[in-house]
Amino acid sequence: MSKNQKTAGGFSSLMASIAIVISLVMGVLIYKFIFGDPGNFVDNDPAAEPLEGNLMGVIYKGGFIVPILVAINIIIIIFSIERFITLAKAKGKGSVVNFVAKVKGLLEAKEISSAIEECDAQRGSLANVVRAGLEKYNHIAADTSMDKEQKVESLKKELEEATSLELPMLSKNLVVLSTCASVATLIGLIGTVLGMIRSFAAMSHGSPDTAALATGISEALINTFLGIAGSTIAIIMYNFFSTKIDSMTYSIDEAGFTIVQDFTATHK
């Protein structure tokens, strides 16, 4: 593997920005044309009360915060799918545990070329790092211009460089999910507060305006629900992907340690 080779995959910064903008547009369109469909309301009038039992109309009454929260939920879904596909590609083909075990066995048998072939078959981030280490292993083993310590340091440096190319790709765009986890709750809270303000305003007169009161309560509850739902999904997905990345990072470190140890033990 050349030093500038790494596993491809994931949204670029531009694609991530475009995905967010598209999500915002979709949120507005869903709010206006699906939730705000006249058929969801009494007398086909979106300004009127929702039909009894019509959830779409009730959500529409959540107000202008709803399309923002819908967009955030769409962003969470899009980036969760993106991370799932990218990490699946980074994992490579087959079991990572079996791959590491097979490489260890081939190293013990001094079959470096076969181990490199296994990396080509496995692919993915781990295989890229291992392949870089094995190629360096072969190169420095035949180099008589360096002593053992220099060779070991050179091997470690190669593994570190290969790892540094892979790790940013694994954690890329996770910040979007972590941000959505916080922002969804806060925006939902803003919608809740606005709904409660409207509710109390409806009760501030001598005879409460029941329609305005109901609208205010709907706005508060719908925004609370959408905010908490988005935050919950984002937190779950963030932790899920973080665990996957930690497991992959551990496998990379384990494979690198095995290569260095084998070289140290072999070349005394």
ZAFI-387928 format. One record per residue (C-alpha): residue number from 1; residue in one letter; chain; x, y, z. Coordinates in nm, 2 decimals. Layout:
N
{seq NUM; type a; mol A; u X; v Y; w Z}
...
//
This chain:
268
{seq 1; type m; mol A; u 0.00; v 0.00; w 0.00}
{seq 2; type s; mol A; u 0.14; v 0.34; w -0.09}
{seq 3; type k; mol A; u 0.16; v 0.60; w 0.18}
{seq 4; type n; mol A; u -0.12; v 0.80; w 0.04}
{seq 5; type q; mol A; u -0.36; v 0.51; w 0.00}
{seq 6; type k; mol A; u -0.66; v 0.48; w 0.23}
{seq 7; type t; mol A; u -1.01; v 0.34; w 0.24}
{seq 8; type a; mol A; u -1.25; v 0.56; w 0.05}
{seq 9; type g; mol A; u -1.61; v 0.62; w 0.16}
{seq 10; type g; mol A; u -1.83; v 0.86; w 0.34}
{seq 11; type f; mol A; u -1.96; v 1.20; w 0.26}
{seq 12; type s; mol A; u -1.72; v 1.47; w 0.18}
{seq 13; type s; mol A; u -1.77; v 1.81; w 0.35}
{seq 14; type l; mol A; u -1.95; v 1.94; w 0.04}
{seq 15; type m; mol A; u -2.17; v 1.63; w 0.02}
{seq 16; type a; mol A; u -2.25; v 1.66; w 0.39}
{seq 17; type s; mol A; u -2.35; v 2.02; w 0.35}
{seq 18; type i; mol A; u -2.57; v 1.94; w 0.05}
{seq 19; type a; mol A; u -2.73; v 1.66; w 0.25}
{seq 20; type i; mol A; u -2.82; v 1.90; w 0.53}
{seq 21; type v; mol A; u -2.97; v 2.15; w 0.30}
{seq 22; type i; mol A; u -3.17; v 1.89; w 0.12}
{seq 23; type s; mol A; u -3.30; v 1.77; w 0.46}
{seq 24; type l; mol A; u -3.41; v 2.12; w 0.55}
{seq 25; type v; mol A; u -3.60; v 2.15; w 0.22}
{seq 26; type m; mol A; u -3.76; v 1.81; w 0.27}
{seq 27; type g; mol A; u -3.86; v 1.91; w 0.62}
{seq 28; type v; mol A; u -4.04; v 2.22; w 0.49}
{seq 29; type l; mol A; u -4.21; v 2.02; w 0.20}
{seq 30; type i; mol A; u -4.32; v 1.74; w 0.43}
{seq 31; type y; mol A; u -4.46; v 2.00; w 0.68}
{seq 32; type k; mol A; u -4.64; v 2.20; w 0.41}
{seq 33; type f; mol A; u -4.77; v 1.93; w 0.18}
{seq 34; type i; mol A; u -4.81; v 1.62; w 0.39}
{seq 35; type f; mol A; u -4.88; v 1.74; w 0.74}
{seq 36; type g; mol A; u -5.05; v 2.05; w 0.61}
{seq 37; type d; mol A; u -5.27; v 1.87; w 0.35}
{seq 38; type p; mol A; u -5.61; v 2.03; w 0.36}
{seq 39; type g; mol A; u -5.77; v 1.69; w 0.38}
{seq 40; type n; mol A; u -5.63; v 1.66; w 0.73}
{seq 41; type f; mol A; u -5.85; v 1.94; w 0.86}
{seq 42; type v; mol A; u -6.21; v 2.04; w 0.92}
{seq 43; type d; mol A; u -6.36; v 2.20; w 0.61}
{seq 44; type n; mol A; u -6.03; v 2.13; w 0.42}
{seq 45; type d; mol A; u -5.89; v 2.44; w 0.59}
{seq 46; type p; mol A; u -5.54; v 2.41; w 0.74}
{seq 47; type a; mol A; u -5.62; v 2.70; w 0.97}
{seq 48; type a; mol A; u -5.91; v 2.50; w 1.12}
{seq 49; type e; mol A; u -5.89; v 2.22; w 1.37}
{seq 50; type p; mol A; u -5.75; v 1.88; w 1.26}
{seq 51; type l; mol A; u -6.00; v 1.60; w 1.19}
{seq 52; type e; mol A; u -6.06; v 1.38; w 1.49}
{seq 53; type g; mol A; u -5.79; v 1.12; w 1.52}
{seq 54; type n; mol A; u -5.59; v 1.27; w 1.23}
{seq 55; type l; mol A; u -5.22; v 1.27; w 1.35}
{seq 56; type m; mol A; u -5.09; v 1.45; w 1.05}
{seq 57; type g; mol A; u -5.31; v 1.75; w 1.12}
{seq 58; type v; mol A; u -5.21; v 1.75; w 1.49}
{seq 59; type i; mol A; u -4.84; v 1.75; w 1.40}
{seq 60; type y; mol A; u -4.90; v 2.04; w 1.16}
{seq 61; type k; mol A; u -5.04; v 2.24; w 1.45}
{seq 62; type g; mol A; u -4.70; v 2.21; w 1.61}
{seq 63; type g; mol A; u -4.60; v 2.53; w 1.43}
{seq 64; type f; mol A; u -4.30; v 2.65; w 1.24}
{seq 65; type i; mol A; u -4.06; v 2.45; w 1.47}
{seq 66; type v; mol A; u -4.19; v 2.12; w 1.33}
{seq 67; type p; mol A; u -4.02; v 2.14; w 0.98}
{seq 68; type i; mol A; u -3.69; v 2.21; w 1.15}
{seq 69; type l; mol A; u -3.73; v 1.91; w 1.38}
{seq 70; type v; mol A; u -3.84; v 1.69; w 1.08}
{seq 71; type a; mol A; u -3.53; v 1.81; w 0.90}
{seq 72; type i; mol A; u -3.31; v 1.71; w 1.19}
{seq 73; type n; mol A; u -3.47; v 1.37; w 1.21}
{seq 74; type i; mol A; u -3.40; v 1.33; w 0.83}
{seq 75; type i; mol A; u -3.04; v 1.44; w 0.88}
{seq 76; type i; mol A; u -3.00; v 1.18; w 1.16}
{seq 77; type i; mol A; u -3.14; v 0.90; w 0.93}
{seq 78; type i; mol A; u -2.92; v 1.00; w 0.63}
{seq 79; type f; mol A; u -2.60; v 1.02; w 0.83}
{seq 80; type s; mol A; u -2.68; v 0.70; w 1.02}
{seq 81; type i; mol A; u -2.71; v 0.52; w 0.68}
{seq 82; type e; mol A; u -2.39; v 0.69; w 0.56}
{seq 83; type r; mol A; u -2.19; v 0.58; w 0.86}
{seq 84; type f; mol A; u -2.33; v 0.23; w 0.85}
{seq 85; type i; mol A; u -2.23; v 0.18; w 0.48}
{seq 86; type t; mol A; u -1.89; v 0.34; w 0.54}
{seq 87; type l; mol A; u -1.80; v 0.13; w 0.84}
{seq 88; type a; mol A; u -1.92; v -0.18; w 0.67}
{seq 89; type k; mol A; u -1.69; v -0.10; w 0.39}
{seq 90; type a; mol A; u -1.40; v -0.02; w 0.63}
{seq 91; type k; mol A; u -1.46; v -0.35; w 0.81}
{seq 92; type g; mol A; u -1.38; v -0.53; w 0.48}
{seq 93; type k; mol A; u -1.49; v -0.88; w 0.38}
{seq 94; type g; mol A; u -1.55; v -1.15; w 0.63}
{seq 95; type s; mol A; u -1.48; v -1.16; w 1.00}
{seq 96; type v; mol A; u -1.22; v -0.91; w 1.14}
{seq 97; type v; mol A; u -1.13; v -1.16; w 1.42}
{seq 98; type n; mol A; u -1.07; v -1.44; w 1.18}
{seq 99; type f; mol A; u -0.86; v -1.21; w 0.96}
{seq 100; type v; mol A; u -0.64; v -1.11; w 1.25}
{seq 101; type a; mol A; u -0.60; v -1.47; w 1.36}
{seq 102; type k; mol A; u -0.51; v -1.58; w 1.01}
{seq 103; type v; mol A; u -0.25; v -1.30; w 0.97}
{seq 104; type k; mol A; u -0.10; v -1.40; w 1.31}
{seq 105; type g; mol A; u -0.07; v -1.76; w 1.19}
{seq 106; type l; mol A; u 0.09; v -1.66; w 0.86}
{seq 107; type l; mol A; u 0.34; v -1.44; w 1.04}
{seq 108; type e; mol A; u 0.44; v -1.72; w 1.27}
{seq 109; type a; mol A; u 0.49; v -1.94; w 0.96}
{seq 110; type k; mol A; u 0.69; v -1.66; w 0.80}
{seq 111; type e; mol A; u 0.46; v -1.66; w 0.50}
{seq 112; type i; mol A; u 0.46; v -1.28; w 0.46}
{seq 113; type s; mol A; u 0.35; v -1.29; w 0.09}
{seq 114; type s; mol A; u 0.05; v -1.50; w 0.18}
{seq 115; type a; mol A; u -0.04; v -1.26; w 0.46}
{seq 116; type i; mol A; u -0.03; v -0.97; w 0.21}
{seq 117; type e; mol A; u -0.26; v -1.17; w -0.02}
{seq 118; type e; mol A; u -0.50; v -1.21; w 0.27}
{seq 119; type c; mol A; u -0.50; v -0.83; w 0.31}
{seq 120; type d; mol A; u -0.58; v -0.79; w -0.06}
{seq 121; type a; mol A; u -0.87; v -1.03; w -0.02}
{seq 122; type q; mol A; u -1.00; v -0.88; w 0.31}
{seq 123; type r; mol A; u -0.97; v -0.51; w 0.21}
{seq 124; type g; mol A; u -1.10; v -0.24; w 0.44}
{seq 125; type s; mol A; u -0.91; v -0.02; w 0.69}
{seq 126; type l; mol A; u -0.76; v -0.30; w 0.90}
{seq 127; type a; mol A; u -0.63; v -0.48; w 0.59}
{seq 128; type n; mol A; u -0.48; v -0.15; w 0.46}
{seq 129; type v; mol A; u -0.29; v -0.09; w 0.78}
{seq 130; type v; mol A; u -0.17; v -0.45; w 0.80}
{seq 131; type r; mol A; u -0.06; v -0.45; w 0.43}
{seq 132; type a; mol A; u 0.14; v -0.14; w 0.48}
{seq 133; type g; mol A; u 0.31; v -0.30; w 0.78}
{seq 134; type l; mol A; u 0.38; v -0.62; w 0.60}
{seq 135; type e; mol A; u 0.53; v -0.45; w 0.30}
{seq 136; type k; mol A; u 0.75; v -0.24; w 0.52}
{seq 137; type y; mol A; u 0.84; v -0.56; w 0.71}
{seq 138; type n; mol A; u 0.96; v -0.72; w 0.38}
{seq 139; type h; mol A; u 1.15; v -0.40; w 0.28}
{seq 140; type i; mol A; u 1.34; v -0.35; w 0.60}
{seq 141; type a; mol A; u 1.42; v -0.72; w 0.66}
{seq 142; type a; mol A; u 1.65; v -0.71; w 0.36}
{seq 143; type d; mol A; u 1.79; v -0.37; w 0.43}
{seq 144; type t; mol A; u 2.15; v -0.39; w 0.57}
{seq 145; type s; mol A; u 2.20; v -0.02; w 0.61}
{seq 146; type m; mol A; u 1.99; v 0.00; w 0.94}
{seq 147; type d; mol A; u 2.04; v -0.17; w 1.27}
{seq 148; type k; mol A; u 1.76; v -0.36; w 1.45}
{seq 149; type e; mol A; u 1.64; v -0.06; w 1.65}
{seq 150; type q; mol A; u 1.62; v 0.16; w 1.34}
{seq 151; type k; mol A; u 1.42; v -0.11; w 1.16}
{seq 152; type v; mol A; u 1.17; v -0.15; w 1.44}
{seq 153; type e; mol A; u 1.12; v 0.23; w 1.46}
{seq 154; type s; mol A; u 1.08; v 0.25; w 1.09}
{seq 155; type l; mol A; u 0.82; v -0.03; w 1.10}
{seq 156; type k; mol A; u 0.63; v 0.14; w 1.39}
{seq 157; type k; mol A; u 0.63; v 0.47; w 1.20}
{seq 158; type e; mol A; u 0.49; v 0.30; w 0.89}
{seq 159; type l; mol A; u 0.21; v 0.14; w 1.09}
{seq 160; type e; mol A; u 0.13; v 0.47; w 1.26}
{seq 161; type e; mol A; u 0.12; v 0.66; w 0.93}
{seq 162; type a; mol A; u -0.11; v 0.40; w 0.78}
{seq 163; type t; mol A; u -0.34; v 0.41; w 1.09}
{seq 164; type s; mol A; u -0.35; v 0.79; w 1.08}
{seq 165; type l; mol A; u -0.49; v 0.77; w 0.73}
{seq 166; type e; mol A; u -0.77; v 0.53; w 0.83}
{seq 167; type l; mol A; u -0.89; v 0.66; w 1.16}
{seq 168; type p; mol A; u -1.03; v 1.00; w 1.04}
{seq 169; type m; mol A; u -1.24; v 0.82; w 0.78}
{seq 170; type l; mol A; u -1.39; v 0.60; w 1.05}
{seq 171; type s; mol A; u -1.50; v 0.88; w 1.28}
{seq 172; type k; mol A; u -1.59; v 1.12; w 0.99}
{seq 173; type n; mol A; u -1.94; v 1.29; w 1.02}
{seq 174; type l; mol A; u -2.00; v 1.14; w 1.37}
{seq 175; type v; mol A; u -2.00; v 1.51; w 1.48}
{seq 176; type v; mol A; u -2.32; v 1.56; w 1.29}
{seq 177; type l; mol A; u -2.50; v 1.29; w 1.49}
{seq 178; type s; mol A; u -2.36; v 1.42; w 1.82}
{seq 179; type t; mol A; u -2.47; v 1.78; w 1.73}
{seq 180; type c; mol A; u -2.82; v 1.66; w 1.63}
{seq 181; type a; mol A; u -2.85; v 1.48; w 1.96}
{seq 182; type s; mol A; u -2.81; v 1.80; w 2.15}
{seq 183; type v; mol A; u -2.98; v 2.04; w 1.90}
{seq 184; type a; mol A; u -3.29; v 1.83; w 1.86}
{seq 185; type t; mol A; u -3.37; v 1.85; w 2.23}
{seq 186; type l; mol A; u -3.30; v 2.22; w 2.25}
{seq 187; type i; mol A; u -3.51; v 2.31; w 1.94}
{seq 188; type g; mol A; u -3.79; v 2.08; w 2.07}
{seq 189; type l; mol A; u -3.77; v 2.27; w 2.40}
{seq 190; type i; mol A; u -3.80; v 2.60; w 2.22}
{seq 191; type g; mol A; u -4.12; v 2.48; w 2.05}
{seq 192; type t; mol A; u -4.25; v 2.35; w 2.38}
{seq 193; type v; mol A; u -4.20; v 2.69; w 2.54}
{seq 194; type l; mol A; u -4.37; v 2.87; w 2.25}
{seq 195; type g; mol A; u -4.66; v 2.63; w 2.28}
{seq 196; type m; mol A; u -4.69; v 2.69; w 2.65}
{seq 197; type i; mol A; u -4.68; v 3.07; w 2.60}
{seq 198; type r; mol A; u -4.96; v 3.04; w 2.35}
{seq 199; type s; mol A; u -5.16; v 2.82; w 2.59}
{seq 200; type f; mol A; u -5.12; v 3.07; w 2.88}
{seq 201; type a; mol A; u -5.21; v 3.36; w 2.65}
{seq 202; type a; mol A; u -5.53; v 3.18; w 2.57}
{seq 203; type m; mol A; u -5.62; v 3.15; w 2.94}
{seq 204; type s; mol A; u -5.53; v 3.51; w 3.02}
{seq 205; type h; mol A; u -5.87; v 3.65; w 2.93}
{seq 206; type g; mol A; u -6.19; v 3.62; w 3.13}
{seq 207; type s; mol A; u -6.32; v 3.32; w 2.93}
{seq 208; type p; mol A; u -6.04; v 3.10; w 2.79}
{seq 209; type d; mol A; u -6.01; v 3.06; w 2.41}
{seq 210; type t; mol A; u -6.04; v 2.68; w 2.40}
{seq 211; type a; mol A; u -5.93; v 2.66; w 2.03}
{seq 212; type a; mol A; u -5.61; v 2.86; w 2.10}
{seq 213; type l; mol A; u -5.55; v 2.67; w 2.42}
{seq 214; type a; mol A; u -5.57; v 2.34; w 2.24}
{seq 215; type t; mol A; u -5.34; v 2.47; w 1.96}
{seq 216; type g; mol A; u -5.09; v 2.58; w 2.21}
{seq 217; type i; mol A; u -5.09; v 2.25; w 2.40}
{seq 218; type s; mol A; u -5.05; v 2.06; w 2.06}
{seq 219; type e; mol A; u -4.76; v 2.28; w 1.96}
{seq 220; type a; mol A; u -4.59; v 2.21; w 2.30}
{seq 221; type l; mol A; u -4.64; v 1.84; w 2.29}
{seq 222; type i; mol A; u -4.56; v 1.78; w 1.93}
{seq 223; type n; mol A; u -4.24; v 1.97; w 1.94}
{seq 224; type t; mol A; u -4.14; v 1.79; w 2.26}
{seq 225; type f; mol A; u -4.20; v 1.45; w 2.10}
{seq 226; type l; mol A; u -4.01; v 1.53; w 1.78}
{seq 227; type g; mol A; u -3.72; v 1.68; w 1.97}
{seq 228; type i; mol A; u -3.69; v 1.39; w 2.21}
{seq 229; type a; mol A; u -3.74; v 1.13; w 1.94}
{seq 230; type g; mol A; u -3.46; v 1.28; w 1.72}
{seq 231; type s; mol A; u -3.22; v 1.31; w 2.02}
{seq 232; type t; mol A; u -3.28; v 0.96; w 2.13}
{seq 233; type i; mol A; u -3.22; v 0.81; w 1.78}
{seq 234; type a; mol A; u -2.90; v 1.03; w 1.74}
{seq 235; type i; mol A; u -2.76; v 0.92; w 2.08}
{seq 236; type i; mol A; u -2.82; v 0.55; w 2.01}
{seq 237; type m; mol A; u -2.67; v 0.57; w 1.66}
{seq 238; type y; mol A; u -2.37; v 0.77; w 1.78}
{seq 239; type n; mol A; u -2.29; v 0.52; w 2.06}
{seq 240; type f; mol A; u -2.34; v 0.23; w 1.82}
{seq 241; type f; mol A; u -2.10; v 0.37; w 1.57}
{seq 242; type s; mol A; u -1.85; v 0.47; w 1.84}
{seq 243; type t; mol A; u -1.84; v 0.12; w 1.97}
{seq 244; type k; mol A; u -1.79; v -0.02; w 1.62}
{seq 245; type i; mol A; u -1.50; v 0.23; w 1.56}
{seq 246; type d; mol A; u -1.34; v 0.14; w 1.90}
{seq 247; type s; mol A; u -1.36; v -0.23; w 1.81}
{seq 248; type m; mol A; u -1.20; v -0.16; w 1.47}
{seq 249; type t; mol A; u -0.93; v 0.06; w 1.63}
{seq 250; type y; mol A; u -0.84; v -0.21; w 1.88}
{seq 251; type s; mol A; u -0.81; v -0.47; w 1.60}
{seq 252; type i; mol A; u -0.58; v -0.23; w 1.41}
{seq 253; type d; mol A; u -0.36; v -0.18; w 1.72}
{seq 254; type e; mol A; u -0.36; v -0.55; w 1.79}
{seq 255; type a; mol A; u -0.25; v -0.64; w 1.43}
{seq 256; type g; mol A; u 0.02; v -0.37; w 1.44}
{seq 257; type f; mol A; u 0.16; v -0.49; w 1.77}
{seq 258; type t; mol A; u 0.17; v -0.85; w 1.63}
{seq 259; type i; mol A; u 0.37; v -0.74; w 1.33}
{seq 260; type v; mol A; u 0.62; v -0.54; w 1.54}
{seq 261; type q; mol A; u 0.66; v -0.82; w 1.79}
{seq 262; type d; mol A; u 0.71; v -1.08; w 1.52}
{seq 263; type f; mol A; u 0.98; v -0.87; w 1.35}
{seq 264; type t; mol A; u 1.15; v -0.81; w 1.68}
{seq 265; type a; mol A; u 1.15; v -1.18; w 1.77}
{seq 266; type t; mol A; u 1.27; v -1.29; w 1.43}
{seq 267; type h; mol A; u 1.54; v -1.03; w 1.36}
{seq 268; type k; mol A; u 1.77; v -1.04; w 1.66}
//
